[in-house]
Amino acid sequence: MGDRDRDEEGRARNARPRDGLGRPLPYGTAGVDRQPEGVVRTAAQSVAEAQALLDAGRPFHAHEVFEDAWKSGPEAERGLWRALAQTAVGLTHAARGNATGGARLLRRGADGLAAWQGVAPAGLDREALVGWARGLADEVERSSAPVDAASAAPRLI
């Protein structure tokens, strides 16, 4: 157990550097800054930070922002944030060239967004996001080629 990376609280955390799509790199390699985990943000802060990461071609890191919102936000919004996290992971897989996994997660996220009841917080355009995720899933399955994460990223609001 002593050889595992741990955070300040002793929880297992992989300290390996990662690339912009969240893939682990060898120790000692320069990677991109990781998103801190467990950050409590307002809905508007979560949307703004996730959009900036998506625009920068870093959907894996945007997924971590959505995951924080899912875990720390109001119970009534958790399904929405989980669905957004799934779409970001779907985009990550699509950008990595995993067409099957990417399409599956994009559709799972789209289904979660479509099923979610309520007024989306922070101006999230739920209907447009459902259309984006389903459309990208179709495109990824047709081409099987990796997508450019930044140009394929959605507009959240």
C-alpha positions as CSV (number, residue, x, y, z in Angstrom):
1,M,0.0,0.0,0.0
2,G,2.9,2.4,0.6
3,D,3.7,2.6,-3.2
4,R,0.3,4.1,-4.1
5,D,-0.1,7.8,-4.8
6,R,-2.2,9.3,-2.0
7,D,-3.7,12.7,-1.3
8,E,-3.5,14.7,2.0
9,E,-6.3,12.7,3.5
10,G,-4.7,9.3,2.5
11,R,-7.1,8.5,-0.3
12,A,-5.6,6.8,-3.3
13,R,-5.0,9.3,-6.1
14,N,-3.0,8.7,-9.3
15,A,-0.4,11.5,-9.4
16,R,0.8,10.6,-12.9
17,P,0.7,13.5,-15.3
18,R,-2.0,13.4,-17.9
19,D,-2.4,14.8,-21.4
20,G,-5.3,17.1,-22.5
21,L,-7.6,14.1,-23.0
22,G,-6.9,12.7,-19.5
23,R,-4.6,9.9,-20.7
24,P,-1.9,9.0,-18.1
25,L,1.6,9.9,-19.1
26,P,4.9,8.5,-17.7
27,Y,6.1,10.0,-14.4
28,G,8.4,12.9,-15.0
29,T,6.6,13.9,-18.3
30,A,5.1,17.3,-18.5
31,G,1.3,17.1,-18.6
32,V,-1.5,19.5,-18.4
33,D,-2.7,20.8,-15.0
34,R,-5.3,18.5,-13.4
35,Q,-8.6,19.6,-12.3
36,P,-8.8,19.7,-8.5
37,E,-11.4,17.2,-7.2
38,G,-14.1,17.9,-4.7
39,V,-14.5,21.6,-5.5
40,V,-17.9,23.1,-4.6
41,R,-19.0,25.6,-7.2
42,T,-22.2,27.4,-8.0
43,A,-24.0,26.1,-11.0
44,A,-22.9,29.1,-13.0
45,Q,-19.3,28.6,-12.0
46,S,-19.5,24.9,-13.0
47,V,-20.9,25.8,-16.4
48,A,-18.4,28.5,-17.0
49,E,-15.4,26.4,-16.0
50,A,-16.6,23.3,-17.9
51,Q,-17.2,25.5,-21.1
52,A,-13.7,26.9,-20.9
53,L,-12.3,23.4,-20.6
54,L,-14.4,22.1,-23.5
55,D,-13.4,25.0,-25.6
56,A,-9.8,24.2,-24.9
57,G,-10.3,20.6,-26.1
58,R,-10.1,19.1,-22.6
59,P,-13.4,17.3,-22.1
60,F,-12.0,14.8,-19.6
61,H,-11.2,17.8,-17.3
62,A,-14.7,19.2,-18.0
63,H,-16.2,15.9,-16.9
64,E,-14.4,16.3,-13.5
65,V,-16.1,19.7,-13.1
66,F,-19.5,18.2,-13.9
67,E,-18.7,15.3,-11.5
68,D,-18.0,17.8,-8.7
69,A,-21.4,19.4,-9.4
70,W,-23.1,16.0,-9.4
71,K,-21.6,15.0,-6.1
72,S,-21.9,18.3,-4.3
73,G,-25.0,20.0,-5.8
74,P,-28.6,19.8,-4.8
75,E,-30.1,16.3,-4.9
76,A,-32.7,17.4,-7.5
77,E,-29.9,18.4,-10.0
78,R,-27.7,15.3,-9.6
79,G,-29.1,13.5,-12.6
80,L,-28.5,16.5,-14.8
81,W,-24.9,16.9,-13.8
82,R,-24.3,13.1,-14.1
83,A,-25.7,13.2,-17.6
84,L,-23.4,16.2,-18.5
85,A,-20.4,14.3,-17.1
86,Q,-21.3,11.3,-19.3
87,T,-21.5,13.4,-22.4
88,A,-18.0,14.9,-21.6
89,V,-16.6,11.4,-21.1
90,G,-18.2,10.4,-24.4
91,L,-16.5,13.3,-26.1
92,T,-13.2,12.3,-24.5
93,H,-13.5,8.7,-25.8
94,A,-14.5,10.0,-29.3
95,A,-11.5,12.2,-29.3
96,R,-9.2,9.3,-28.2
97,G,-10.5,7.3,-31.2
98,N,-12.8,5.0,-29.2
99,A,-15.9,5.3,-31.4
100,T,-17.9,2.6,-29.7
101,G,-17.4,3.9,-26.1
102,G,-17.7,7.5,-27.2
103,A,-21.0,6.9,-29.0
104,R,-22.4,4.8,-26.1
105,L,-21.5,7.4,-23.5
106,L,-22.8,10.3,-25.6
107,R,-26.1,8.5,-26.0
108,R,-26.3,7.6,-22.3
109,G,-25.7,11.3,-21.4
110,A,-28.3,12.5,-24.0
111,D,-30.9,10.0,-22.6
112,G,-30.2,11.3,-19.1
113,L,-30.5,14.9,-20.2
114,A,-33.7,14.2,-22.0
115,A,-35.2,12.4,-19.1
116,W,-34.2,15.0,-16.5
117,Q,-37.2,17.0,-15.2
118,G,-36.9,20.6,-14.1
119,V,-35.5,23.9,-15.1
120,A,-31.9,23.6,-16.0
121,P,-29.7,25.8,-13.8
122,A,-27.3,28.5,-15.0
123,G,-28.9,28.8,-18.4
124,L,-27.9,25.3,-19.6
125,D,-29.6,24.6,-22.9
126,R,-30.7,21.0,-22.2
127,E,-32.5,20.4,-25.5
128,A,-29.6,21.7,-27.6
129,L,-27.2,19.5,-25.6
130,V,-29.4,16.4,-26.2
131,G,-29.3,17.1,-29.9
132,W,-25.5,17.8,-29.9
133,A,-24.8,14.5,-28.0
134,R,-27.0,12.4,-30.2
135,G,-25.7,14.0,-33.4
136,L,-22.1,13.5,-32.4
137,A,-22.8,9.9,-31.4
138,D,-24.1,9.3,-34.9
139,E,-21.1,11.0,-36.5
140,V,-18.6,9.1,-34.5
141,E,-20.2,5.8,-35.4
142,R,-20.3,6.7,-39.1
143,S,-16.7,7.8,-39.3
144,S,-14.9,5.9,-36.5
145,A,-12.2,8.5,-36.8
146,P,-11.1,10.5,-33.7
147,V,-12.9,13.8,-33.4
148,D,-11.2,17.1,-32.6
149,A,-12.4,17.7,-29.0
150,A,-12.3,21.5,-29.2
151,S,-14.2,21.8,-32.5
152,A,-16.7,19.1,-31.5
153,A,-17.4,20.6,-28.1
154,P,-20.9,21.7,-27.3
155,R,-22.2,25.2,-26.3
156,L,-23.6,24.7,-22.8
157,I,-25.7,27.8,-22.8
